Structure formats: C-alpha cells, structure tokens
C-alpha cells in the first residue's frame, strides 16, 4: 500500500500543500501567498482563480520536492478557510465574482432583516449557529442580488455555489464532483446539522435555489480523482481526493481529539477552542457555536466551538503599535522576570468581546497600573489575558456540554510560549499538551483522506501517531487561582462598563 498522503491546506492568507508519510511525519511542504482584496471598508475578497492557481502551484512544488513517484501518493485531503463563498458557472467553471471572505461584513443588513423577521431561533435550532455575516448563506444571497440574471440562472442549475473545499474539489476533478463535507456545510447557515442535509425552510428564507448547492458528504470517502490534463498536476492524474474538513475541525482531528470531552485550542490571531461532544449536537445558551466536526464510518461527531477575537494579535499590538517589544519571544522573556502579575490585568477587547460575553462595546483596557509598572507588567498581562480568555471558553463548554475536560491540546503560533502554556494549565487545573508536529490542520485532512484509501486502519492507529513535545501540568495554589480569575472577571466587567459609557456618550452627541 502506498503510504504517502498530500494535504491541501488552503487558508486566508496562503495556499499550502504538505505531504505526510504513513508515520504522520512531514516529507515536504510548499506555500504560496494569497492576496486579499479590500474594495470597500469592511469588505474582504479573494479571487477564486488565485485560490486555485496558488494551490496548484503549492501541490506541484511539494510533490517535486518530495522526490516521490506519482504512484506513491495514495490520496489527497483538503482543509480550508471556512465560510468563504464562491459562485461559478457550471458550464465554464468561470467565477461570477470574487469570493466573499469569511471576515467580510457586507451582509450585515441581510442578517439584520433575518433577525427582525424572527428567524434567530429557527437558525439556531437547525444549524447550531447565530445569524451573522460570518456564515455563507447571506453571502450567497448578496452575490445573487448583484446581477438580475443570476437568480434565474441559479434556479436552472447553471450557477453553482461552494465554499473553498467545494471549489477546489470541483476543479481538481474536472467538474465531476460538486460536493462539500458535513463540517463545511455546517458553516453555511443553511444546513440541518441533525438531519445532515440542506434545509428547505432556511434556503427559502434567503431565496437560495437548492439546486446550486453542493452534495453534502462524509469527511472521509473518495469524492473523485484528479482529472486528466490538469495543468501543473499531470503527475497526480487519477489520484483519489478522499478527505475534507474545515480548518478548525481538521485541527481537532489532527490533534487526535477523537473522544467526547477531548478539546483543542488554536492560538492564532485569535483563539479557536473546539470540544468534541461526540454524537450529541449540544446547543449553547451562551454564544458558543455547534458544528459538525466530522463524519466517519457512518457516525457523525459534533463540536462546540468558541472563539476569542484577539490572542496573537494582542502580542503583535505590543510589538508593532506600542513598540514595547521587538519580537514576540521578548514578550515571554519580559513576563518571566516577574514572580506575579503584581495586580496588573489587560483585557484585549480591541473589537469587543466574543463568547461567553458577546459585548461589541467592550474596549481594550489595562487595570492596576502603578508608577512602578513597566514593560514586564504589560507583557505578562497580555500573555495572561489570552489564557484567561481560553479559560472562560473552556468553563462555558464544560458547563453546557456536561462533559468534563481532562486535558487541552494546543497548537498555533502562540502555543510556543512556555510561560503562557504553563499559566493556561494552572488556570484550567488540567494538563496542557503541546505536540511535536504543529501542522495539525493539514495532518487532519491527510488522516481523513488516508483512512478512506487504507493508508491508516482506523482511529487507534492514528492515535498512535500523536507525538508530544511537552505536557504542562497545573502547579498553582487553589486560592491563588481563585483570586486571579476573580480579578480577571472584574477587569472584564470594567472594560464592558467603559465601552457602554463611551458608546452612550457618543450617541448623545
């Protein structure tokens, strides 16, 4: 059996390709930047053809660097930026417009209309999501509204929709497969996550023709094969494309979080915490999202997801705007010079607070500064704030899922901070596990693809591939922990109060 899998990792700012061997080791990888386009304030777009071309370049380069033969590649797996929305012509494959990126807020008026019409409970009960421009459904509606002919063409099946996974699979298979895996479908605001199908009532609310939607499919199966004559990928012709999952779901799978109660946190620009809730789709009353994590072997696994808006971006703010540090690592070095935070707290609410607070008016704030406070106090407060945010998410997940969390697996750029990972463990009172192999998102896509083609036999074998860099264990007195978290909550409340007061004052002008 050929033991190599090529993972396609298509992200917001780059297109990547990574080849893994049967032991889960990286053989080679390649990466190309993906330009973002900002036609208006608050609008974010990608050129779908640039998404495709940069990904093909990355796949080709990774293969050439590997020194492998075409027959060595047993499968291709795909993971992708979620929610980014593409419409294209079925006959020509030509996009009708630029892709609307997940970050784009242009569809807020459509969301406001849905909310005013009383659709929030319906959306939450069927999809596990909140009504927000983040998700794909309103993006489809906006694109169809830009050309009077598009609605009629979509109703005839001439216009197709897909998130990035669907777009890549459709092109790589030469238009033979118009599919999306359940994890990506569950981020559209159109998908019934319990019935695992498109919801006619939700599609009707947005007047979206169901014939333009891709077929929802499990996360691990052969969707199609690389088409003949695909420029730049001739050497991979007929290779099966057999795994797909949205980036955060793929990271959960790549971290080996296969059992209910297992969770991962990705420390990136923000933080994404996902908890495996097993075959139960837990609904949140405190702003967490419920999504399909993956579907495998006829069983569907769900996840609770919470996000903190600012994590690594807070460290970048110290470095780039405040000039307090020259490098991210310096933040650690400064923090470690103090034995405690000496009463200094930071709330990174630059754009409000996410779950469980969901306060758009909250503002970033330092508390407890004295004349003796300096660079080290600011650095420590920023690092600790990230851990506090994750702590709030984990507490909320444990409460709403009724599933105790035994450990937290971590990845992402900021997870290299030993100081922050130790503090995270102390706050949560559970081990924090950092893997040796940080490409967990791509690994998840590779594992799903390899399971479908026999590279790996099952989850037990994949669990055996997990290699740990370091385990951080709690080492903090309970009374210290309680005091720290109490003061953090006070700081959050004060940041929200300030934001509300400032907003009221602005409204009075």
C-alpha positions as CSV (number, residue, x, y, z in Angstrom):
1,X,0.0,0.0,0.0
2,X,1.3,3.4,-0.9
3,X,1.9,5.3,2.3
4,X,2.0,9.0,1.4
5,X,-0.8,11.5,1.5
6,X,-0.9,15.0,0.1
7,X,-2.7,17.5,2.2
8,X,-4.1,20.7,0.7
9,X,-4.3,23.5,3.3
10,X,-6.0,26.5,1.7
11,X,-6.0,29.4,4.2
12,X,-7.0,33.0,4.3
13,X,-3.5,34.4,3.5
14,X,-1.8,31.5,1.9
15,X,-2.2,28.3,-0.1
16,X,-0.2,25.3,1.2
17,X,0.5,21.7,0.4
18,X,2.1,19.2,2.8
19,X,3.0,15.5,2.1
20,X,2.8,13.1,5.1
21,X,4.2,9.6,5.3
22,X,2.5,6.7,6.9
23,X,4.1,7.6,10.3
24,X,2.5,11.0,10.2
25,X,5.8,12.7,9.5
26,X,6.1,15.6,7.1
27,X,8.0,14.7,4.0
28,X,7.9,18.1,2.3
29,X,5.7,21.2,2.0
30,X,5.3,24.3,-0.1
31,X,3.4,27.5,0.4
32,X,2.3,30.5,-1.8
33,X,0.8,33.8,-0.6
34,X,-2.8,34.5,-1.4
35,X,-3.6,38.2,-2.0
36,X,-6.6,39.7,-0.2
37,X,-8.6,42.4,-1.8
38,X,-10.4,45.2,0.0
39,X,-12.7,47.0,-2.4
40,X,-14.6,48.9,0.3
41,X,-14.2,49.4,4.1
42,X,-15.2,46.2,5.9
43,X,-15.2,44.2,2.6
44,X,-12.7,41.3,2.1
45,X,-12.4,39.3,-1.1
46,X,-10.3,36.7,-2.8
47,X,-10.0,35.9,-6.5
48,X,-11.2,32.3,-6.8
49,X,-8.8,31.7,-9.7
50,X,-5.9,32.9,-7.5
51,X,-7.1,30.4,-4.8
52,X,-7.0,27.6,-7.4
53,X,-3.7,28.6,-9.1
54,X,-1.7,29.2,-5.9
55,X,-2.9,25.9,-4.5
56,X,-2.0,24.0,-7.7
57,X,1.5,25.6,-7.5
58,X,1.9,24.5,-3.9
59,X,0.8,21.0,-4.7
60,X,3.1,20.7,-7.7
61,X,6.1,22.2,-5.8
62,X,5.5,19.9,-2.7
63,X,5.4,16.9,-4.9
64,X,8.5,17.8,-6.9
65,X,10.5,18.5,-3.7
66,X,9.5,15.1,-2.2
67,X,11.3,13.0,-4.8
68,X,8.4,10.6,-4.8
69,X,6.8,8.9,-7.8
70,X,3.2,9.6,-8.7
71,X,2.2,6.1,-7.6
72,X,3.5,6.8,-4.1
73,X,0.7,9.3,-3.4
74,X,-2.3,7.3,-2.1
75,X,-4.7,10.1,-1.5
76,X,-5.3,13.9,-1.4
77,X,-7.0,15.5,1.6
78,X,-8.4,19.1,1.7
79,X,-8.8,21.5,4.5
80,X,-9.8,25.1,4.0
81,X,-10.8,28.5,5.3
82,X,-14.4,28.1,6.2
83,X,-17.4,30.2,5.2
84,X,-15.6,32.0,2.3
85,X,-18.2,31.9,-0.5
86,X,-17.8,31.3,-4.3
87,X,-20.3,31.2,-7.1
88,X,-19.3,29.9,-10.6
89,X,-20.8,28.9,-13.9
90,X,-21.4,25.2,-14.2
91,X,-20.7,25.2,-17.9
92,X,-17.5,27.1,-18.0
93,X,-16.1,26.9,-14.4
94,X,-15.8,30.7,-14.5
95,X,-16.5,32.5,-11.2
96,X,-19.2,35.1,-11.5
97,X,-17.5,37.4,-9.0
98,X,-14.7,37.4,-6.4
99,X,-15.1,35.2,-3.4
100,X,-16.6,36.9,-0.3
101,X,-14.2,36.0,2.5
102,X,-15.4,34.8,5.9
103,X,-14.1,38.1,7.5
104,X,-16.3,40.3,5.3
105,X,-19.2,42.1,7.0
106,X,-21.0,43.4,3.9
107,X,-24.1,41.2,4.5
108,X,-24.9,42.7,7.9
109,X,-28.2,44.3,6.6
110,X,-29.4,40.9,5.4
111,X,-28.6,39.5,8.8
112,X,-30.5,42.3,10.5
113,X,-33.5,41.6,8.3
114,X,-33.5,37.9,9.2
115,X,-33.2,38.8,12.9
116,X,-36.0,41.3,12.7
117,X,-38.2,38.7,11.0
118,X,-37.7,36.4,14.0
119,X,-35.5,33.8,12.3
120,X,-32.9,33.6,15.1
121,X,-34.4,30.6,16.9
122,X,-35.0,28.7,13.7
123,X,-31.4,29.2,12.6
124,X,-30.0,28.2,15.9
125,X,-32.2,25.1,16.3
126,X,-31.4,23.8,12.8
127,X,-27.8,24.9,12.2
128,X,-26.3,25.5,15.7
129,X,-25.2,28.9,14.5
130,X,-26.1,32.5,15.3
131,X,-27.3,34.8,12.5
132,X,-24.1,36.6,11.4
133,X,-22.4,37.9,8.2
134,X,-19.6,35.4,9.1
135,X,-21.5,32.5,7.5
136,X,-22.1,31.7,3.9
137,X,-25.9,31.9,3.5
138,X,-26.2,35.6,3.4
139,X,-23.1,35.9,1.2
140,X,-24.8,33.7,-1.4
141,X,-27.9,36.0,-1.3
142,X,-25.7,39.1,-1.7
143,X,-23.9,37.7,-4.7
144,X,-27.1,36.6,-6.4
145,X,-28.5,40.1,-5.9
146,X,-25.7,41.8,-7.9
147,X,-26.8,40.6,-11.3
148,X,-30.5,40.3,-12.2
149,X,-29.9,37.3,-14.3
150,X,-28.1,35.2,-11.7
151,X,-31.1,34.2,-9.7
152,X,-32.9,32.8,-12.8
153,X,-29.7,31.1,-13.9
154,X,-29.2,29.6,-10.4
155,X,-32.7,28.3,-10.4
156,X,-31.9,26.5,-13.7
157,X,-28.8,24.9,-12.2
158,X,-26.5,27.0,-14.3
159,X,-24.8,28.7,-11.3
160,X,-23.1,26.6,-8.6
161,X,-22.2,27.6,-5.0
162,X,-19.3,26.3,-2.9
163,X,-17.1,27.2,-0.1
164,X,-13.4,26.8,-0.8
165,X,-13.5,23.0,-0.3
166,X,-16.2,22.6,-3.0
167,X,-14.4,24.9,-5.4
168,X,-11.1,23.0,-5.1
169,X,-12.7,19.6,-5.4
170,X,-14.8,20.6,-8.4
171,X,-11.8,22.0,-10.2
172,X,-9.4,19.2,-9.3
173,X,-11.9,16.6,-10.5
174,X,-12.6,18.5,-13.8
175,X,-16.1,19.4,-12.7
176,X,-17.1,15.8,-11.9
177,X,-17.7,16.3,-8.2
178,X,-19.7,19.1,-6.7
179,X,-19.6,18.2,-3.0
180,X,-18.9,19.6,0.4
181,X,-18.2,17.7,3.6
182,X,-20.5,18.0,6.5
183,X,-18.1,20.1,8.6
184,X,-18.0,22.8,5.9
185,X,-21.7,22.5,5.1
186,X,-22.5,23.2,8.8
187,X,-20.9,26.7,8.5
188,X,-23.3,27.9,5.8
189,X,-26.3,28.7,8.0
190,X,-28.3,26.6,5.5
191,X,-27.6,23.1,6.8
192,X,-29.6,21.0,9.2
193,X,-26.8,19.5,11.4
194,X,-29.0,16.8,12.8
195,X,-30.6,15.6,9.6
196,X,-27.3,16.2,7.6
197,X,-29.0,17.9,4.7
198,X,-29.8,21.3,3.3
199,X,-32.8,22.8,5.0
200,X,-35.5,23.9,2.6
201,X,-37.0,26.4,5.0
202,X,-33.7,28.1,5.6
203,X,-32.9,28.2,1.9
204,X,-36.4,29.6,1.4
205,X,-35.8,32.4,3.9
206,X,-32.9,33.6,1.7
207,X,-34.4,32.6,-1.6
208,X,-31.5,30.4,-2.4
209,X,-32.1,27.7,-5.1
210,X,-31.2,24.3,-3.6
211,X,-30.0,23.0,-7.0
212,X,-27.0,25.3,-6.8
213,X,-25.8,23.8,-3.5
214,X,-23.1,21.0,-3.4
215,X,-24.0,17.5,-2.3
216,X,-23.2,17.1,1.4
217,X,-20.9,14.1,2.0
218,X,-18.9,12.5,4.9
219,X,-15.5,13.8,5.7
220,X,-13.7,10.6,4.6
221,X,-14.6,9.0,1.3
222,X,-13.4,9.1,-2.3
223,X,-15.1,12.2,-3.8
224,X,-13.4,11.9,-7.2
225,X,-10.0,11.7,-8.8
226,X,-7.6,14.3,-10.2
227,X,-8.7,15.0,-13.7
228,X,-6.6,14.3,-16.8
229,X,-4.7,17.2,-18.3
230,X,-5.0,19.5,-15.3
231,X,-2.2,22.0,-15.9
232,X,0.6,21.6,-13.3
233,X,-0.8,18.4,-11.8
234,X,-0.4,16.0,-14.7
235,X,1.8,13.8,-12.4
236,X,-1.1,13.3,-10.0
237,X,-3.7,12.3,-12.6
238,X,-6.2,9.8,-11.2
239,X,-5.1,10.3,-7.6
240,X,-8.1,10.0,-5.3
241,X,-9.4,13.0,-3.4
242,X,-10.8,11.3,-0.3
243,X,-10.8,13.6,2.7
244,X,-12.2,17.1,3.5
245,X,-12.8,19.2,6.6
246,X,-12.9,22.8,7.5
247,X,-9.7,24.1,9.1
248,X,-10.8,24.1,12.8
249,X,-12.4,20.7,12.5
250,X,-9.4,19.3,10.7
251,X,-7.2,20.6,13.5
252,X,-9.4,18.9,16.1
253,X,-9.0,15.6,14.1
254,X,-5.2,16.2,13.6
255,X,-4.8,16.6,17.3
256,X,-6.3,13.2,17.9
257,X,-9.3,14.5,19.8
258,X,-11.4,11.6,18.8
259,X,-13.3,11.0,22.1
260,X,-16.0,13.2,23.7
261,X,-14.5,15.6,26.2
262,X,-11.3,16.0,24.3
263,X,-10.5,19.5,23.1
264,X,-8.0,21.6,21.3
265,X,-7.2,25.3,21.3
266,X,-5.5,27.0,18.4
267,X,-3.6,30.1,19.5
268,X,-3.5,32.2,16.3
269,X,-4.5,35.8,15.6
270,X,-7.5,34.9,17.8
271,X,-8.2,31.7,19.7
272,X,-10.4,28.9,18.5
273,X,-11.4,26.3,21.1
274,X,-13.2,23.2,20.0
275,X,-14.6,20.5,22.2
276,X,-15.6,17.1,20.9
277,X,-19.1,16.4,22.1
278,X,-19.5,13.0,20.4
279,X,-22.7,12.1,18.6
280,X,-24.7,14.8,20.6
281,X,-25.1,18.2,19.0
282,X,-25.0,20.3,22.1
283,X,-26.8,23.7,21.8
284,X,-25.3,26.6,23.6
285,X,-27.2,29.3,25.5
286,X,-24.1,31.5,26.0
287,X,-23.0,32.1,22.4
288,X,-20.9,29.0,21.6
289,X,-21.4,27.6,18.1
290,X,-22.4,24.0,17.3
291,X,-20.9,22.4,14.2
292,X,-20.3,19.0,12.7
293,X,-16.7,18.1,13.4
294,X,-16.5,15.2,11.0
295,X,-18.5,12.2,9.8
296,X,-16.6,8.9,9.7
297,X,-17.7,5.3,9.3
298,X,-21.4,6.2,9.4
299,X,-21.0,8.1,12.7
300,X,-21.2,11.9,13.0
301,X,-19.1,13.7,15.6
302,X,-20.1,17.2,16.7
303,X,-18.1,20.0,18.3
304,X,-18.8,23.1,20.4
305,X,-16.7,26.0,19.3
306,X,-15.8,29.2,20.9
307,X,-13.5,32.0,19.8
308,X,-11.7,34.8,21.4
309,X,-11.1,37.7,18.9
310,X,-7.6,38.6,20.0
311,X,-4.7,36.4,21.0
312,X,-1.6,36.6,18.9
313,X,-2.9,40.0,17.6
314,X,-2.5,41.4,21.2
315,X,1.1,40.4,21.2
316,X,1.5,42.0,17.7
317,X,-0.1,45.2,19.1
318,X,2.6,45.4,21.8
319,X,5.3,44.9,19.2
320,X,4.0,46.9,16.2
321,X,1.9,49.7,17.6
322,X,3.3,50.2,21.2
323,X,6.9,49.3,20.3
324,X,7.2,47.7,23.8
325,X,8.9,44.6,22.4
326,X,10.9,43.9,19.3
327,X,9.9,40.2,18.9
328,X,7.1,38.0,20.1
329,X,9.6,35.9,22.1
330,X,10.6,39.0,24.0
331,X,7.1,39.1,25.5
332,X,7.9,35.8,27.2
333,X,11.3,36.9,28.4
334,X,9.8,40.1,29.9
335,X,6.9,38.2,31.6
336,X,9.2,35.7,33.2
337,X,11.2,38.5,35.0
338,X,8.2,38.9,37.4
339,X,7.1,36.4,40.1
340,X,3.5,37.5,39.7
341,X,1.4,40.0,37.7
342,X,1.6,42.4,40.7
343,X,-2.1,43.3,40.2
344,X,-1.9,44.3,36.5
345,X,-4.5,43.0,34.1
346,X,-5.2,43.5,30.4
347,X,-8.5,42.9,28.6
348,X,-7.8,42.5,24.8
349,X,-11.2,43.8,23.7
350,X,-10.0,45.8,20.7
351,X,-13.1,44.9,18.8
352,X,-15.4,43.9,21.6
353,X,-15.6,40.5,23.4
354,X,-16.7,37.2,22.0
355,X,-18.1,34.2,23.9
356,X,-19.2,33.9,26.6
357,X,-19.7,37.7,26.9
358,X,-20.6,38.8,23.4
359,X,-20.2,42.5,24.1
360,X,-19.4,44.6,21.0
361,X,-18.9,47.8,23.0
362,X,-16.2,46.5,25.4
363,X,-12.8,48.0,24.8
364,X,-9.2,47.0,25.4
365,X,-8.1,48.1,28.8
366,X,-5.2,47.9,31.3
367,X,-6.1,47.8,35.0
368,X,-3.9,48.0,38.1
369,X,-1.1,50.1,36.7
370,X,1.1,52.0,39.2
371,X,4.1,54.2,38.8
372,X,6.2,51.1,39.3
373,X,4.6,49.2,36.4
374,X,6.7,48.8,33.3
375,X,7.3,46.8,30.2
376,X,7.4,43.4,32.0
377,X,4.0,44.1,33.6
378,X,2.4,44.9,30.2
379,X,3.9,41.8,28.6
380,X,2.8,39.5,31.4
381,X,-0.7,41.0,31.5
382,X,-1.1,40.5,27.7
383,X,0.0,36.8,27.8
384,X,-2.1,36.1,30.8
385,X,-5.2,37.7,29.2
386,X,-5.0,35.2,26.4
387,X,-5.1,32.3,28.9
388,X,-8.0,33.9,30.8
389,X,-10.0,34.1,27.6
390,X,-9.4,30.4,26.8
391,X,-10.3,29.7,30.4
392,X,-13.7,31.4,30.0
393,X,-14.4,29.4,26.9
394,X,-13.4,26.1,28.5
395,X,-15.5,26.8,31.6
396,X,-18.5,27.6,29.3
397,X,-18.0,24.4,27.3
398,X,-17.7,22.2,30.3
399,X,-20.9,23.7,31.8
400,X,-23.0,23.5,28.6
401,X,-21.8,20.1,27.4
402,X,-21.8,18.5,30.9
403,X,-18.6,16.8,29.6
404,X,-15.6,17.2,31.9
405,X,-12.5,18.2,30.1
406,X,-9.5,16.1,31.1
407,X,-6.8,17.9,29.1
408,X,-6.4,20.6,26.5
409,X,-4.3,20.1,23.3
410,X,-2.8,23.2,21.8
411,X,-1.4,24.4,18.5
412,X,-0.9,27.7,16.7
413,X,1.9,30.2,16.8
414,X,1.4,31.5,20.4
415,X,1.5,27.9,21.8
416,X,5.3,28.1,21.6
417,X,5.2,30.3,24.7
418,X,6.2,28.1,27.6
419,X,5.1,30.8,30.1
420,X,1.6,31.1,28.7
421,X,1.1,27.3,28.3
422,X,2.1,26.8,32.0
423,X,-0.2,29.6,33.1
424,X,-3.0,28.1,30.9
425,X,-2.6,24.7,32.7
426,X,-2.6,26.5,36.1
427,X,-5.9,28.3,35.3
428,X,-7.7,25.2,33.9
429,X,-6.4,22.8,36.5
430,X,-5.7,20.2,33.7
431,X,-2.7,19.2,31.6
432,X,-2.0,21.3,28.5
433,X,-0.4,19.2,25.8
434,X,1.7,20.6,23.0
435,X,2.5,18.3,20.1
436,X,5.8,17.9,18.3
437,X,4.2,18.3,14.9
438,X,2.5,21.7,14.7
439,X,0.8,21.2,11.3
440,X,-2.2,19.7,12.9
441,X,-4.7,21.2,10.5
442,X,-3.1,19.7,7.4
443,X,-2.5,16.5,9.3
444,X,-6.2,16.2,10.0
445,X,-7.0,16.5,6.3
446,X,-4.3,13.9,5.5
447,X,-5.6,11.4,8.1
448,X,-9.2,11.7,6.8
449,X,-8.0,11.1,3.2
450,X,-5.7,8.2,4.2
451,X,-8.5,6.5,6.2
452,X,-10.6,6.3,3.1
453,X,-7.9,4.7,1.0
454,X,-6.4,2.3,3.5
455,X,-3.2,4.2,4.4
456,X,-4.4,4.0,8.1
457,X,-6.7,1.4,9.5
458,X,-8.6,3.5,12.0
459,X,-8.6,5.9,14.9
460,X,-6.5,3.6,17.1
461,X,-3.6,3.7,14.6
462,X,-3.9,7.5,14.2
463,X,-3.8,7.9,18.0
464,X,-0.5,6.1,18.0
465,X,0.9,8.7,15.6
466,X,0.5,11.5,18.2
467,X,3.9,12.8,19.5
468,X,4.1,15.1,22.4
469,X,6.6,18.0,22.6
470,X,5.7,18.9,26.2
471,X,3.0,18.4,28.8
472,X,2.3,21.3,31.1
473,X,0.7,20.3,34.4
474,X,-1.0,22.6,36.9
475,X,1.2,23.9,39.7
476,X,-0.8,26.7,41.4
477,X,-2.4,27.0,44.8
478,X,-6.2,26.9,44.6
479,X,-6.6,30.2,46.5
480,X,-4.2,31.9,44.0
481,X,-6.2,30.6,41.1
482,X,-9.5,31.8,42.5
483,X,-8.2,35.2,43.2
484,X,-6.6,35.6,39.8
485,X,-9.8,34.6,38.0
486,X,-12.0,36.7,40.2
487,X,-9.9,39.8,39.4
488,X,-9.9,38.9,35.7
489,X,-13.7,38.9,35.7
490,X,-13.7,42.2,37.5
491,X,-11.4,43.6,34.8
492,X,-13.8,42.3,32.0
493,X,-16.8,43.9,33.7
494,X,-15.0,47.2,33.9
495,X,-13.9,47.0,30.2
496,X,-17.6,46.4,29.3
497,X,-18.8,49.3,31.5
498,X,-16.3,51.7,30.0
499,X,-17.3,50.7,26.5
500,X,-21.0,51.2,27.3
501,X,-20.4,54.6,28.9
502,X,-18.3,55.7,25.9
503,X,-21.0,54.5,23.5
504,X,-23.7,56.3,25.3
505,X,-21.7,59.5,25.3
506,X,-21.1,59.1,21.5
507,X,-24.8,58.6,20.9
508,X,-25.6,61.8,22.8
509,X,-23.5,63.9,20.5
